[in-house]
Amino acid sequence: MLFLTLFSLALLVKTTTQQKDPLNDFCRRFGHQTAVVDRKLFIDGGLVDWNPISQNPLNYTNTWLLYNDLDTSPAGVGTPQLYANLSKNASIPSVSGGILWPDDVNKRVYLYGGDYYQTPASAYSLLSYDVLNDNWDSFGVPSASVQSVSYGAGVGISDIGEGYMLGGWLSNASVPGWSGSPLATSTLVKYDMDKGAWTNSTGPDTTPRAEGVMVYLPASLSGLLIHFGGLTTPYGNGTIVGSPMSEIHVYDIQSSNWYTQTAVGDVPEMRRRFCAGATWAPDRSSYNIYLYGGAGFDANSTGFDDVYILTLPSFTWIKWWPSTPGTGKPHNTLSCNVIDGAQMIIVGGTFPLSSDCDSPTTWGTHNLDLGKQNSAGAMWHDYQPNLTSYSVPSEIIAVVGGSSLGGATVTAPVSGYDNRDLAVYFTQQASVASRTPTRAIPTPSATQSSSSSSKTLSSGAIAGIAVGAAVVFIAVLIGAWVCIRRRRRDMPKPSPASDFSNVHEQPYPYTPSPNSQFMPQMNQEFHPTRQPHSPFQQPSSIAELAGTTSPRPDENQKFYSPAPNDSSYALEWVPHSATQTHQSPVSVQASLHSEMTPVTELSGSRPMMVHENQRSS
């Protein structure tokens, strides 16, 4: 009886999901991966919740490849228009916690890593979405030393054609045939987009780590990678320890050397699964990394709703928002993308303390004006497509000196560098040769020339062609009518008990709906809510899931979830602060909260939450 009930529920959920629209039915998204190529912000994978959430309490795999058009900001919306009309069929995995590496030179994005849900992990192959031709290509299996990880700290650098990922989780959700508990890694994976070559090298130390962030700065001769935050697993027994936000790891791309520098100032609380983006003053006298949100540890496990800036080379933390204490709407497992150095678009996130939808009218997209270059001088403001340069805000100027154009006077840590090499690197500016595309890329001039040549016909010639075509069309219709009439006259009459069968026909041309049987589409999988601060592990037998739970404490809605005694789903890890050392880990159940993000207030003062019953029509 239980089996029949669960089977019926699965059919009902699948049917309901197939009718959902990724724009009109949106409630919230998290665990996705994003990248900017060709003035488009691509959003791939992750999990989604449908609106209204009271009637759709489950998390579903996002099988669409979506994009925000960065040249638009519709009136009344305030964020770039979202589209869901790109190619992605069932052969392309939809994962969470991976990364999209952008290649703006060759007009591609590369998908690396990520977790599968409710389906076994597949053998990893580097996949790339072709922006020009709207299709996916496989670039083969990496070398044996490179495995697929999830929730590592990654960054893609289109200017130099390289993608990086530091740390991350290995588990049976990301690696086929994996046995045992999830395991964090300590290595730095690199992919060379022009050569198609993989490298797996050491990280800042041998400590396994995950769920931090990494950004690129055009300092030193070939650039620097900056990593901070997240967690480590230093004891080998499953205990996780938060990484102090004062501990900044610096990787020099030219020398392949790692360094660690201590940061001071308004140091944020330890956090994980937050997002960050980097920009810099026009003269590069200061490099400024903006972070947002994240999940916490122990007493701060619900997470954060705040913005901090790490300004370099002074290595000073600045709390930028909010100016007053408060819990706000903590959220994590979201994405940040800096656009033209001036704005940072924040997409999605899960919210442990809220079950409201995440600004459905903007599809969970929010904009941070990094230099407050708007009429209100606000941090949170409508996206401006024409804002293409960065202005250093007053809060940074107050710490490092200079002006909105740069000229910082504090150009080193107050207590000095922990390694003198860093003093040299930050006096240099990366000078990278322009990359040459490895394939033919259409140029705007060719397109314009083709368009202009099509306009050289005179209006008289066009009219003559139209009249001639009409005459030919009418003649064809008359001939067809005569032939059909003669054939019908000569055909035998069918018997009353005809054996003719009905034939299913589709009008042509036909555009199938996203989940139509005529368009191969990966099934929308649904999942129980999971704690965002627990590494995910697939149950030993996905088909044997049963139980009741709810994304909200005041409701008890039935859906598939691991049974409370399913030991294969339990994780022997819990968060511990940096001051807590070797402790006996306790078993925790993996479950992911269905939660929510801030919505851009039109006045620009701060992000606001929009309740599903309060949103405008």
C-alpha positions in Angstrom: 0.0 0.0 0.0 2.8 2.4 0.9 4.5 1.6 -2.4 1.3 2.4 -4.4 0.9 5.7 -2.4 4.5 6.8 -3.1 4.3 5.8 -6.8 1.0 7.8 -7.2 2.6 10.8 -5.5 5.6 10.5 -7.8 3.4 10.5 -10.8 1.4 13.5 -9.5 4.6 15.5 -8.8 6.1 14.7 -12.2 2.9 15.7 -14.0 2.7 18.9 -12.0 6.4 19.7 -12.6 6.2 19.2 -16.4 3.6 21.9 -16.5 5.8 24.5 -14.8 7.2 27.5 -16.5 10.8 28.5 -15.4 9.9 32.2 -15.5 6.2 32.5 -14.7 6.2 29.8 -12.0 9.5 30.7 -10.4 9.8 30.9 -6.6 13.5 30.4 -5.8 16.7 28.8 -7.0 20.0 27.7 -5.4 23.0 25.6 -6.0 23.2 26.7 -9.6 26.3 27.8 -11.6 26.7 31.0 -13.6 29.0 32.7 -16.1 29.0 35.8 -18.3 29.7 35.4 -22.0 28.7 37.7 -24.9 26.7 40.1 -22.7 24.6 37.2 -21.3 24.6 35.9 -17.7 24.0 32.1 -18.1 22.4 30.2 -15.2 22.7 26.4 -15.3 21.5 23.6 -13.0 20.8 23.9 -9.3 17.5 23.3 -7.6 14.3 25.3 -7.9 11.1 25.8 -6.0 7.8 26.6 -7.7 5.3 29.3 -6.8 3.2 29.2 -4.7 5.5 27.3 -2.4 2.6 26.3 -0.2 1.3 24.1 -3.0 4.8 23.1 -4.3 6.8 22.3 -1.1 9.5 20.3 -2.9 12.9 21.1 -4.5 13.3 20.2 -8.2 16.3 19.9 -10.5 16.5 22.9 -12.8 16.9 21.3 -16.2 16.9 24.6 -18.2 19.9 26.6 -19.3 18.7 30.2 -18.8 20.3 33.6 -19.4 19.8 37.2 -18.4 20.2 39.7 -21.2 22.7 42.2 -19.8 21.8 44.8 -22.3 18.3 45.1 -20.8 16.6 46.3 -17.6 12.9 46.3 -18.2 10.9 49.1 -16.6 9.2 47.9 -13.4 11.6 44.9 -13.1 15.0 46.5 -12.5 17.0 43.5 -13.4 18.1 42.0 -16.8 15.4 40.1 -18.7 15.5 36.4 -18.2 15.1 33.9 -21.0 14.7 30.1 -21.1 14.8 29.3 -24.8 18.3 27.7 -25.1 19.2 24.2 -26.0 19.7 21.6 -23.3 18.4 18.0 -23.8 18.5 14.9 -21.6 22.1 14.0 -22.5 23.3 17.1 -20.6 23.5 16.7 -16.9 21.8 19.2 -14.6 24.0 19.4 -11.5 24.4 21.6 -8.4 27.5 23.0 -6.9 29.6 22.9 -10.1 31.1 25.8 -12.0 30.7 27.4 -15.4 34.0 28.6 -16.8 33.5 31.5 -19.3 35.4 31.8 -22.6 34.3 35.1 -24.1 36.9 34.8 -26.8 35.6 31.5 -28.3 32.0 32.2 -27.1 31.7 29.2 -24.9 31.0 28.2 -21.3 32.5 25.0 -19.8 30.7 23.0 -17.1 33.0 21.4 -14.5 32.0 19.3 -11.5 28.7 19.3 -9.5 26.4 16.9 -7.7 23.7 14.7 -9.2 20.5 14.2 -7.2 18.2 11.2 -7.1 20.1 9.7 -10.0 23.5 8.0 -10.0 26.6 10.2 -10.9 27.7 9.7 -14.4 31.3 9.4 -15.7 32.6 12.9 -16.0 33.2 14.5 -19.3 34.0 18.2 -19.9 30.9 19.7 -21.6 30.7 23.1 -23.2 27.8 25.2 -24.3 28.4 26.8 -27.7 26.9 30.3 -27.4 27.0 31.0 -31.2 25.3 27.8 -32.3 23.1 27.0 -29.3 24.4 23.5 -28.8 26.5 21.4 -26.4 29.9 19.8 -27.2 31.9 17.3 -25.3 35.7 17.9 -24.8 36.3 14.4 -23.5 37.3 12.9 -20.2 40.0 14.6 -18.1 43.2 12.9 -17.1 43.0 10.3 -14.4 44.3 12.7 -11.8 41.3 15.0 -12.2 38.0 14.0 -10.6 34.6 15.8 -10.6 34.1 17.8 -7.3 31.2 19.9 -6.0 31.2 23.1 -4.0 34.8 24.0 -4.5 36.1 27.5 -4.9 36.3 28.1 -8.6 36.9 31.0 -11.0 37.1 31.2 -14.8 39.4 33.8 -16.4 38.4 34.5 -20.0 41.3 37.0 -20.6 43.9 34.2 -20.1 41.7 31.3 -21.1 42.0 29.3 -17.9 39.6 27.8 -15.4 40.4 26.9 -11.8 38.8 25.0 -8.9 40.4 24.7 -5.4 39.2 22.0 -3.1 35.6 20.7 -3.2 33.7 17.5 -2.2 34.2 14.1 -3.7 31.2 11.8 -3.0 28.9 9.3 -4.7 26.8 12.3 -5.8 29.7 13.5 -8.0 31.9 10.5 -8.7 30.6 7.2 -10.1 31.3 4.2 -7.9 32.4 6.3 -4.9 32.1 4.5 -1.6 32.2 5.9 1.9 31.5 9.3 3.2 32.1 12.6 1.3 35.7 13.7 1.2 37.1 17.2 0.7 40.1 17.7 -1.5 43.2 19.9 -1.2 44.3 20.3 -4.8 44.0 23.1 -7.4 42.5 21.9 -10.7 43.3 24.0 -13.8 41.9 23.8 -17.3 43.6 25.5 -20.2 40.9 26.4 -22.7 43.2 26.9 -25.7 45.2 23.8 -25.2 42.5 21.6 -23.8 45.0 20.6 -21.1 44.3 19.7 -17.4 46.6 20.2 -14.4 46.1 19.1 -10.9 48.5 20.8 -8.5 48.8 21.4 -4.7 46.7 24.0 -2.9 48.0 26.4 -0.2 48.6 23.4 2.0 47.7 19.7 2.3 44.5 20.5 4.3 41.3 19.4 2.5 38.9 22.3 2.0 35.6 23.2 0.3 32.8 25.8 0.1 35.0 28.9 0.0 35.4 31.4 -2.8 38.2 32.4 -5.2 38.5 35.4 -7.4 41.0 36.7 -10.0 42.9 40.0 -9.8 45.0 41.4 -12.6 48.0 42.0 -10.3 51.5 40.5 -10.6 52.8 39.6 -14.0 50.1 37.1 -15.0 47.5 37.6 -12.3 46.7 36.5 -8.8 44.0 34.1 -7.4 42.6 35.1 -4.0 40.9 32.5 -1.9 39.2 32.7 1.5 36.4 31.3 3.6 34.7 27.9 3.6 35.7 25.0 5.7 38.5 22.5 6.2 38.6 18.8 7.3 42.0 18.7 9.0 41.6 15.7 11.2 40.6 12.9 8.8 37.7 11.8 11.0 34.9 13.8 9.3 35.0 16.8 11.6 34.8 20.1 9.7 36.4 23.4 10.9 35.5 26.8 9.6 38.3 28.8 7.9 39.0 32.1 9.6 38.1 35.0 7.3 41.3 36.7 8.3 43.3 34.0 6.5 43.7 35.0 2.9 45.4 32.6 0.4 47.1 34.2 -2.6 48.2 32.2 -5.6 50.6 33.7 -8.1 49.8 32.3 -11.6 53.2 33.1 -13.0 55.3 31.3 -10.4 52.6 28.8 -9.3 53.4 29.7 -5.7 50.9 30.0 -2.8 51.1 32.6 0.0 49.0 33.3 3.1 48.4 36.9 4.4 46.5 37.9 7.5 43.7 40.5 7.0 42.5 43.0 9.6 39.7 45.4 10.1 36.0 44.4 10.3 36.7 40.7 9.8 33.5 38.8 8.9 32.3 35.8 10.9 33.4 32.4 9.4 31.1 31.4 6.6 30.6 28.9 3.7 28.6 28.8 0.5 28.6 32.5 0.1 29.5 34.3 -3.1 32.0 37.1 -4.0 33.2 39.1 -7.0 36.2 41.4 -7.6 36.7 44.8 -9.2 39.4 47.5 -8.9 40.1 51.2 -9.1 40.8 52.5 -12.6 44.5 52.9 -11.7 44.5 49.5 -9.9 45.8 51.2 -6.7 43.2 49.1 -4.8 41.5 45.8 -5.6 38.2 45.3 -3.9 36.4 42.0 -3.3 32.7 42.2 -2.4 31.2 39.2 -0.6 27.5 38.5 0.2 25.7 36.2 2.5 26.6 32.6 3.3 25.9 29.9 5.8 27.7 29.9 9.1 29.0 27.5 11.8 27.7 26.5 15.3 25.9 29.5 16.8 25.9 31.3 13.4 24.8 28.2 11.5 21.7 30.0 10.1 24.0 32.2 8.1 24.3 35.8 7.1 22.6 38.6 5.2 25.4 41.1 4.8 28.0 42.6 2.5 31.7 42.9 3.3 34.6 44.3 1.2 38.1 43.0 1.3 40.3 45.7 -0.1 43.8 44.9 -1.3 46.8 45.4 -1.1 46.1 46.7 2.4 44.3 43.4 3.2 41.6 45.2 5.2 38.0 44.1 5.7 35.2 46.7 5.6 31.6 46.0 6.6 29.6 47.7 3.9 26.0 46.6 4.6 23.9 46.7 6.7 25.0 49.6 8.9 22.9 48.4 11.8 23.0 45.0 13.6 20.4 42.4 12.8 19.8 38.9 11.5 18.1 40.0 8.3 17.3 37.2 5.9 20.3 34.8 6.0 20.9 32.9 2.8 23.5 30.8 1.1 24.3 28.7 -1.9 23.9 31.6 -4.3 26.0 33.2 -7.1 27.7 36.5 -7.7 28.8 37.9 -11.1 30.5 41.3 -11.5 29.3 43.1 -14.7 31.7 45.6 -16.3 33.5 46.1 -12.9 30.6 48.3 -11.8 27.7 46.1 -10.6 27.4 42.7 -9.1 24.3 40.6 -9.9 23.4 38.1 -7.2 21.2 35.2 -8.2 19.2 33.0 -5.9 20.1 31.4 -2.6 18.4 29.3 0.1 17.0 30.9 3.2 16.9 29.0 6.5 14.6 31.4 8.2 12.1 32.1 5.5 9.7 30.3 3.3 8.8 33.3 1.1 9.5 33.3 -2.6 12.6 35.1 -3.8 11.3 38.1 -5.7 9.4 36.2 -8.4 9.0 39.3 -10.6 12.8 39.5 -10.9 13.4 35.7 -10.9 15.5 35.8 -7.8 18.0 38.3 -9.4 19.3 41.3 -7.4 21.8 44.0 -8.2 24.5 45.6 -6.0 25.9 48.9 -7.3 29.5 48.5 -6.3 30.3 52.2 -6.5 26.8 53.6 -5.6 26.7 55.3 -9.0 23.0 56.0 -9.0 20.9 59.1 -8.3 20.1 57.8 -4.8 23.7 56.9 -4.0 22.3 53.5 -2.9 24.1 50.1 -2.6 21.1 48.1 -3.8 19.7 49.6 -6.9 18.1 48.7 -10.3 20.5 47.2 -12.8 21.9 49.8 -15.3 23.0 48.3 -18.6 25.1 51.4 -19.5 27.1 51.5 -16.3 30.5 50.2 -17.5 33.1 51.7 -15.1 33.9 51.4 -11.4 34.0 54.2 -9.0 35.6 53.6 -5.6 32.9 54.2 -2.9 33.5 56.5 0.1 33.7 53.6 2.6 36.8 52.3 0.9 38.3 55.7 0.4 38.0 56.3 4.1 40.2 53.3 4.7 42.8 53.4 1.9 42.7 57.0 0.9 42.6 58.4 -2.6 39.5 59.3 -4.6 36.7 57.6 -6.5 39.2 57.2 -9.4 41.9 55.5 -7.3 45.1 57.0 -5.9 45.0 54.8 -2.7 47.6 55.9 -0.2 47.5 52.7 1.9 49.1 50.2 -0.4 50.3 47.6 2.1 49.1 45.8 5.2 49.4 47.9 8.4 51.6 45.2 10.0 53.5 44.4 6.8 53.3 41.5 4.4 53.6 37.9 5.8 55.9 37.2 2.8 57.9 39.9 1.0 57.1 38.4 -2.4 53.6 39.8 -2.1 55.0 43.4 -1.8 56.5 42.9 -5.3 53.4 41.3 -6.8 51.1 44.1 -5.8 53.3 46.7 -7.4 52.9 44.9 -10.8 50.0 45.0 -13.1 49.2 41.9 -15.2 49.8 42.4 -18.9 48.2 39.6 -20.8 48.4 39.2 -24.6 45.1 39.2 -26.4 43.9 35.7 -27.1 43.3 34.4 -30.6 40.1 32.4 -31.0 40.6 28.7 -31.7 37.7 28.6 -34.0 36.0 30.9 -36.5 34.1 33.7 -34.8 31.7 35.8 -36.9 32.5 39.5 -36.7 30.0 42.3 -36.4 31.2 43.9 -39.6 30.4 40.7 -41.6 26.9 40.7 -40.2 26.4 44.3 -41.1 27.8 43.8 -44.6 25.4 40.9 -45.1 22.5 43.0 -43.8 23.3 46.0 -46.0 23.6 44.0 -49.2 20.2 42.6 -48.6 18.9 46.2 -48.8 20.3 47.1 -52.2 17.2 46.0 -54.2 15.0 48.9 -55.3 11.4 49.2 -54.1 10.3 48.6 -57.7 12.2 45.4 -58.0 10.8 44.1 -54.7 7.3 44.9 -55.8 7.8 43.1 -59.1 9.2 40.0 -57.3 6.2 40.0 -55.0 3.6 40.2 -57.9 5.4 37.4 -59.8 5.5 35.1 -56.8 1.8 35.7 -56.2 0.9 34.7 -59.8 3.0 31.5 -59.6 1.4 30.6 -56.2 -2.2 31.0 -57.6 -1.3 28.9 -60.6 0.0 26.1 -58.4 -3.1 26.2 -56.2 -5.4 25.8 -59.3 -3.3 22.9 -60.7 -3.4 21.1 -57.3 -7.2 21.5 -57.1 -7.7 20.0 -60.6 -5.4 17.0 -59.7 -7.1 16.3 -56.4 -10.6 16.5 -58.0 -9.7 13.9 -60.7 -8.1 11.5 -58.2 -11.1 11.5 -55.9 -13.4 10.8 -58.9 -11.3 7.7 -59.9 -10.9 6.3 -56.3 -13.0 3.4 -55.1 -15.5 4.2 -52.2 -14.2 2.9 -48.9 -16.3 0.3 -47.1 -18.3 1.3 -44.0 -16.1 -0.9 -41.8 -12.9 0.7 -42.9 -9.6 -0.7 -41.6 -8.0 2.8 -41.7 -6.4 3.8 -38.4 -6.1 7.3 -37.0 -2.7 8.9 -37.5 -1.4 11.3 -34.9 -0.4 14.5 -36.6 1.5 17.6 -35.4 1.0 20.9 -37.2 4.2 22.2 -38.8 6.3 24.1 -38.0 5.9 23.1 -34.3 7.7 24.4 -31.3 7.4 21.8 -28.5 6.9 23.0 -24.9 10.0 22.6 -22.6 8.8 19.2 -21.2 6.9 18.0 -24.3 7.3 14.3 -25.4 8.5 15.8 -28.7 11.5 17.6 -27.1 14.0 15.3 -25.2 14.3 16.9 -21.8 15.9 15.7 -18.6 13.2 14.7 -16.1 12.5 17.2 -13.4 13.7 15.5 -10.3 12.3 16.4 -6.9 14.3 16.2 -3.7 13.8 16.6 0.0 15.0 19.9 1.5 18.6 19.6 2.8 20.7 21.5 5.2 22.9 23.8 3.0 25.8 23.4 5.4 26.0 19.6 5.1 27.8 17.8 2.3 25.4 15.7 0.3 25.6 12.0 -0.1 23.3 9.9 -2.2 21.2 7.3 -0.4 22.5 3.7 -0.9 19.2 2.8 -2.7 17.5 5.8 -4.3 14.4 3.7 -4.9 13.9 3.1 -1.2 13.1 6.6 -0.1 10.1 7.1 2.2 9.1 9.4 5.0 7.5 12.7 5.8 9.0 16.1 6.3 8.4 19.7 5.4 10.4 22.7 4.4 8.4 24.7 6.9 8.0 23.9 10.6 4.3 24.7 10.7 3.4 22.2 7.9 3.6 18.4 7.6 3.3 17.7 3.9 4.3 14.3 2.7 6.9 13.7 0.0 9.8 11.5 -0.6 12.7 11.8 1.8 15.2 9.5 3.3 13.7 7.5 6.2 15.0 8.7 9.6 16.9 5.4 10.0 18.5 5.4 6.6 22.1 5.3 7.8 23.5 5.6 4.2 22.1 9.1 4.1 23.5 10.2 7.4 26.7 12.2 7.5 29.2 11.8 10.3 30.1 15.5 10.2 29.0 18.7 11.9 30.4 22.2 11.8 32.9 23.3 14.5 34.4 26.7 15.0 38.1 27.3 14.7 38.5 27.1 18.4 36.9 23.7 18.6 39.4 21.0 17.9 39.2 17.2 18.0 35.7 16.3 19.1 33.6 13.2 18.6 31.5 13.9 15.5 27.8 13.3 15.7 25.5 11.9 13.0 23.5 14.5 11.1 20.8 14.0 8.5 21.5 15.7 5.2 18.6 17.9 4.2 18.5 21.2 2.2 16.4 24.1 3.4 14.0 25.6 0.8 14.5 29.2 1.4 14.9 32.7 -0.1 16.8 35.9 -1.2 16.5 39.7 -1.0 14.6 41.6 -3.5 15.9 44.9 -4.9 14.0 47.8 -3.3 13.3 50.4 -6.0 14.4 53.2 -3.7 17.8 51.3 -3.5 18.2 51.3 0.3 18.5 47.5 0.7 17.2 44.2 -0.6 13.7 43.3 0.5 11.8 40.1 0.7 8.6 39.8 -1.3 6.0 37.4 0.1 4.3 35.2 -2.5 1.0 36.7 -1.5 2.2 40.3 -1.7 4.0 40.3 -5.0 2.6 42.5 -7.8 0.7 40.8 -10.6 
